[in-house]
Amino acid sequence: MSQKNNVLGTDLKSCSCNPMTGWYRDGSCRTDISDQGMHTVCAVITEQFLSYSKAQGNDLSTPQIGFPGLKKGDRWCLCAPRWKEAFDDGMAPLIDLEATEESTLKIIEIETLKKFSHNR
């Protein structure tokens, strides 16, 4: 697979290997056409977001087989539409722009992403 870029136009950095994240479970928020959820946003997880996500029907805090469950401070590749929904509802977590894949820009404007940059 060719090298992917981040939303800043530079090489995509790893999001997290502990816990292991990404559509490919390789630590990177890269995607392909088979990833219907578009797991491209490298988020820094908050308690607020975990509660919000659970209320939306996606429990990310409870461990499951092959999934450790997330806690505050973990970095995780979120679906871009879910992050946008959380943003619209005032619950979006900060993100790592260098580890957020460029296709995210099809759904979320760069100005919005920069306001939520964990790197600032």
C-alpha positions as CSV (number, residue, x, y, z in Angstrom):
1,M,0.0,0.0,0.0
2,S,1.3,3.4,-0.9
3,Q,2.2,6.0,1.8
4,K,-0.8,7.9,3.0
5,N,-0.8,11.6,4.0
6,N,-2.3,13.3,7.0
7,V,-4.7,16.3,6.9
8,L,-1.7,18.6,6.9
9,G,-0.4,17.1,3.7
10,T,2.6,15.4,5.3
11,D,3.4,11.7,5.9
12,L,0.7,10.0,8.1
13,K,2.1,9.3,11.6
14,S,1.1,6.3,13.8
15,C,-1.9,6.9,16.1
16,S,-1.4,4.2,18.7
17,C,0.0,0.7,19.1
18,N,-1.1,0.5,22.7
19,P,-3.9,-0.1,22.4
20,M,-3.5,-1.2,18.8
21,T,-5.8,0.8,16.7
22,G,-6.8,1.4,13.0
23,W,-8.9,-0.3,10.4
24,Y,-5.9,-2.6,9.7
25,R,-5.0,-2.8,13.4
26,D,-1.5,-1.6,12.6
27,G,-1.6,1.6,14.7
28,S,-2.4,3.9,11.8
29,C,-5.6,5.6,10.9
30,R,-5.3,4.8,7.2
31,T,-8.3,3.5,5.3
32,D,-9.5,1.9,2.0
33,I,-12.8,1.5,0.2
34,S,-13.7,-1.5,2.3
35,D,-13.7,0.6,5.5
36,Q,-17.3,1.9,5.4
37,G,-16.8,3.6,8.8
38,M,-13.9,5.6,7.6
39,H,-11.6,5.1,10.7
40,T,-9.4,8.1,9.9
41,V,-9.5,10.4,12.9
42,C,-6.8,9.9,15.5
43,A,-8.6,11.0,18.7
44,V,-7.3,11.4,22.2
45,I,-10.1,9.7,24.2
46,T,-11.9,11.6,27.0
47,E,-14.3,10.3,29.6
48,Q,-16.9,12.7,28.1
49,F,-16.5,11.2,24.7
50,L,-16.7,7.6,26.1
51,S,-20.0,8.4,27.8
52,Y,-21.3,10.1,24.7
53,S,-20.3,7.2,22.4
54,K,-21.9,4.7,24.8
55,A,-25.1,6.7,24.8
56,Q,-25.1,6.6,21.0
57,G,-24.9,2.8,21.1
58,N,-21.1,2.4,20.6
59,D,-19.6,1.3,23.9
60,L,-15.9,1.9,23.6
61,S,-15.0,1.5,27.3
62,T,-16.1,-2.1,28.0
63,P,-13.5,-4.7,27.0
64,Q,-14.7,-7.3,24.4
65,I,-12.9,-10.3,22.8
66,G,-10.0,-8.8,20.9
67,F,-10.7,-5.3,22.2
68,P,-9.2,-4.0,25.4
69,G,-11.8,-1.2,26.1
70,L,-10.6,2.4,26.0
71,K,-9.9,4.8,28.8
72,K,-9.2,8.5,29.1
73,G,-5.9,9.4,27.4
74,D,-5.9,6.5,25.0
75,R,-5.4,7.3,21.3
76,W,-7.8,5.6,18.9
77,C,-8.8,5.8,15.2
78,L,-12.4,7.0,15.2
79,C,-14.8,7.0,12.3
80,A,-14.8,10.5,10.7
81,P,-18.6,10.7,10.6
82,R,-18.8,9.7,14.3
83,W,-16.2,12.4,15.3
84,K,-18.2,14.9,13.2
85,E,-21.4,13.9,15.0
86,A,-19.7,14.3,18.4
87,F,-18.5,17.7,17.2
88,D,-22.0,18.8,16.2
89,D,-23.2,17.7,19.6
90,G,-20.4,19.5,21.5
91,M,-18.7,16.2,22.6
92,A,-15.7,15.8,20.2
93,P,-12.4,14.8,21.7
94,L,-9.1,16.4,20.7
95,I,-7.2,14.9,17.7
96,D,-3.7,14.4,16.5
97,L,-3.6,16.1,13.1
98,E,-0.4,14.4,12.1
99,A,-2.0,10.9,12.6
100,T,-5.4,11.8,11.1
101,E,-5.6,10.6,7.5
102,E,-6.2,13.1,4.7
103,S,-9.5,11.6,3.5
104,T,-11.0,13.0,6.7
105,L,-11.2,16.3,4.9
106,K,-14.0,15.0,2.7
107,I,-16.2,15.1,5.8
108,I,-14.6,17.7,8.2
109,E,-13.1,21.0,7.3
110,I,-9.4,21.6,8.1
111,E,-10.3,24.7,10.1
112,T,-12.5,22.6,12.4
113,L,-9.9,19.9,12.8
114,K,-7.2,22.5,13.7
115,K,-9.4,23.9,16.5
116,F,-9.4,20.4,18.1
117,S,-5.7,19.8,17.6
118,H,-4.0,18.0,20.4
119,N,-0.7,19.2,19.0
120,R,-1.2,22.9,19.5
